[in-house]
Amino acid sequence: MTIELAGLHIEVDKKKIKNIHLAVYPPDGRVRIACPEGVNDETIRLYLVSKLSWIKRQQKMLQGKYRESPRQFLNRESHYFLGKKYMLKVVEEGPPQVTLVIKTS
């Protein structure tokens, strides 16, 4: 379900939880609210109206953040995997595949 409020499209997810969870996701500032199944739509709308300034602030902060440039998959290009930085080595033979090789000293 989606609610439109002040020009924002807010994704609503009703599920078996006790509290309301509001989140703004990078990189584009998508807004999602998760709430208990028994909460009616008008209560959700009122809650969102009360949090509108917070949502706008979060979206503005996300717009100012540095984003990593799109990857081109060239030799010696750096990529992150599980929080660690690795250098890419491109080998053009055989079927496409990705292999992680960790060299130990």
Phi, psi and omega in degrees: 000148180229140175244135175257127183216120178053041179082001179258140172260114185249124180281127180250128179235109178266126181208179184279081176225170182262330186239164177272135178238122180246133182218147174241122188255139174285165359270345187261000178081029178299138183249136180222138175234132175248132183216162179299151182301327185280354183281130181278166186296325181293322177296319178297315180299317179296320177298315180295323177298320180291336182257007185301318180294322178296317180300313181299319178298316180297318179295321179295320178297320180293327179292328182277350183283145177289133176246144178293140181292154178300141183279144179249353179058057177255161177303140177065019174278139183272141178224147178258138176219121182053039175083000179247148182267132179231148176267136182274136173239117183267125176237116185260078174204143179076188181288154179298134178200162177236130180229131177264117180245118180253118180269128177252148181275000000 
